[in-house]
Amino acid sequence: MNAEPAILERDITPTGGDYEIVRRVIEKISLDYRNQPSLDSLAAELGETPTGLQKLFTRWAGLSPKAFLQAVTLDHARRLLDAGMPLLETSLELGMSGPGRLHDLFVTHEAISPGEYKARGAGLTIRYGYHLSPFGIALVMVTERGLAGLAFADPGEEQVAFEDMRARWPNAAYIEDAAATAPYAARIFDPARWRADQPLRIVLIGTDFQIRVWEALLRIPMGRARAYSDIAAEIGCPAASRAVGAAVGANPLSFVVPCHRALGKSGALTGYHWGLTRKRAILGWEAAQLQRAA
């Protein structure tokens, strides 16, 4: 019998509501980019002072709201994308300094066997916990083999995120154990701990096709982007762009397996299982890491 998830009784809302403010800035910029919203107008809408908003956003992302607007306003860079320039190089072309050495999350992984996958998690014990992250509340799920799931939720939607993930492996036993998942959360979201000589072990649980797509995603460096059609060609299925898109959407390891670096036709961001605003936030955060490393 599956263990019932424990009721979340602690407050894990980001301190001071920083993420909520940043989320609203990103959403406003994304929806109103044609008007190039100023810092003053953003601050007035959010009930913040311009100086306070500037400091908060820069502390979170490593760049100003104006630079972030340049980094994520894709329509302004369509001519560059159409010319074949990668997504974040295009963003850098719009005003950010060029990238130097690349930082990325080095991982080593193993795949659950097809038989284990078909069992829908039977025999697996998955421990899970909720942790703060730069992109809202992170639901981290681990097995004895390593990290198996990473999802995101806004405050009040933790149970929805859990049920979404549990539906992928309904026959597994689930135990809430934040102490077991905390080291993974600390490692994942701290670029200083992304080391090739100490790889993060992850477990891929999916069909053979999904795993091939997810492995292709792992090969996309930070600061680059790939179209679904390119990924399809890479795995030897050039006519399977739609199936690749579905596999990208089913990725259980958000951020670590970088499905946010996969694009639709003509460089379009398309959807994201955990919200398009969050996808933009992750891309902008990565751009900030590159800027710091330059």
Residue pairs with C-beta under 8 A, 6 or more apart in sequence:
2 170
2 171
2 172
2 173
2 174
3 173
3 174
3 175
5 128
5 159
5 162
5 166
5 174
5 176
6 176
8 130
8 158
8 159
12 130
12 131
12 132
12 137
12 155
12 158
13 155
14 20
14 132
14 136
14 137
15 132
18 56
18 60
19 60
19 134
19 135
19 136
20 155
21 46
21 48
21 53
21 56
21 57
22 56
22 57
22 60
22 61
22 281
23 136
23 154
23 277
23 278
23 281
24 46
25 42
25 46
25 53
25 57
25 65
25 68
26 68
26 72
26 277
26 280
26 281
26 284
27 277
28 37
28 42
28 45
29 37
29 42
29 65
29 68
29 69
29 72
29 73
30 72
30 276
30 277
30 280
33 69
33 73
33 75
33 76
34 75
36 69
37 69
39 50
39 53
39 54
39 64
39 65
39 66
40 50
42 53
42 65
43 49
43 50
43 52
43 53
46 53
48 56
53 65
54 64
54 65
57 64
57 65
57 68
58 64
60 134
61 68
61 284
61 285
61 288
62 285
62 288
62 289
62 291
62 292
63 71
63 96
63 284
63 287
63 288
63 291
67 95
67 96
68 284
70 91
70 94
70 95
70 96
71 88
71 91
71 92
71 94
71 95
71 96
71 283
71 284
71 287
72 91
72 280
72 283
72 284
73 94
74 81
74 87
74 90
74 267
74 268
74 269
76 94
77 85
77 90
77 91
77 93
77 94
78 266
78 267
80 90
80 93
81 87
81 90
81 266
81 267
82 266
82 267
85 93
86 223
86 224
86 225
87 224
87 225
87 261
87 263
87 267
87 283
88 222
88 223
88 224
88 225
88 283
88 286
88 287
88 290
89 99
89 223
89 224
90 267
91 283
91 287
92 98
92 99
92 223
92 287
92 290
96 287
96 290
96 291
97 291
97 294
98 294
99 223
99 290
99 291
99 293
99 294
100 290
100 293
100 294
101 293
102 221
102 222
102 223
102 290
102 293
103 191
103 194
103 222
103 289
103 290
103 293
104 194
104 221
104 222
105 188
105 194
105 200
105 256
106 194
106 195
106 196
106 198
106 199
106 200
107 199
107 200
107 201
107 202
107 218
107 256
108 199
108 200
108 201
108 202
109 146
109 201
109 202
109 203
109 204
109 215
109 218
110 145
110 146
110 201
110 203
110 204
111 203
111 204
111 205
111 206
111 211
112 203
112 204
112 205
112 206
114 207
114 208
116 123
116 124
116 205
117 205
117 206
117 207
119 171
120 169
120 170
120 171
120 172
121 168
121 169
121 170
121 171
121 172
121 205
122 171
122 172
123 171
123 172
124 143
124 169
124 171
124 172
124 173
125 143
125 144
125 172
125 173
125 174
125 175
126 141
126 142
126 143
126 148
126 149
126 169
126 172
126 173
126 174
126 175
127 141
127 142
127 143
127 174
127 175
127 176
127 177
127 180
127 181
128 139
128 140
128 141
128 142
128 149
128 162
128 165
128 174
128 175
128 176
128 177
128 181
129 139
129 140
129 176
129 177
129 178
129 179
129 180
129 181
129 182
129 185
130 137
130 138
130 139
130 140
130 153
130 158
130 178
131 137
131 138
131 140
131 178
131 181
131 182
131 185
132 138
133 152
133 185
133 188
133 189
134 189
134 281
134 285
135 152
135 255
135 278
135 281
135 282
135 285
136 152
136 153
136 154
136 155
136 278
137 152
137 153
137 154
137 155
137 158
137 161
138 150
138 151
138 152
138 185
138 188
138 189
139 149
139 150
139 151
139 152
139 153
139 158
139 161
139 162
139 165
140 147
140 149
140 150
140 181
140 184
140 185
140 188
141 147
141 148
141 149
141 150
141 151
141 165
141 181
142 148
142 149
142 180
142 181
142 184
143 203
145 201
145 203
146 200
146 201
146 202
146 203
147 184
147 188
147 200
147 201
147 202
147 203
147 253
147 256
148 202
148 203
148 205
148 252
148 253
149 165
149 168
149 252
149 253
150 188
150 252
150 253
150 254
150 255
150 256
151 161
151 162
151 164
151 165
151 252
151 254
151 274
152 161
152 254
152 274
152 275
152 278
153 160
153 161
165 252
166 172
166 174
168 205
168 250
168 252
169 205
184 200
186 193
187 193
187 200
188 200
188 255
188 256
191 289
200 256
202 253
202 256
202 257
204 210
204 211
204 214
204 215
204 253
204 257
205 252
206 214
206 247
206 250
206 252
209 237
209 243
209 247
210 247
210 250
212 235
213 231
213 235
213 244
213 247
213 248
214 247
214 251
214 253
214 257
216 226
216 231
216 234
216 235
217 226
217 231
217 248
217 251
217 257
217 258
217 259
217 261
217 262
218 257
218 258
220 226
220 258
220 261
220 262
222 258
222 261
222 286
222 289
222 290
223 286
223 287
223 290
224 261
225 261
225 262
225 263
225 267
226 234
226 261
226 262
226 263
227 262
227 263
227 264
227 265
227 267
228 241
228 242
228 244
228 245
228 248
228 262
228 263
228 264
228 265
229 238
229 241
229 244
229 265
231 244
231 248
231 262
232 238
232 239
232 240
232 241
232 243
232 244
235 244
237 243
237 244
245 262
245 264
245 270
248 259
248 262
249 259
249 271
249 273
250 273
251 257
251 259
251 273
254 260
254 273
254 274
255 282
259 272
259 273
260 272
260 279
260 282
260 283
261 283
263 269
263 270
264 270
269 276
269 279
269 280
272 278
272 279
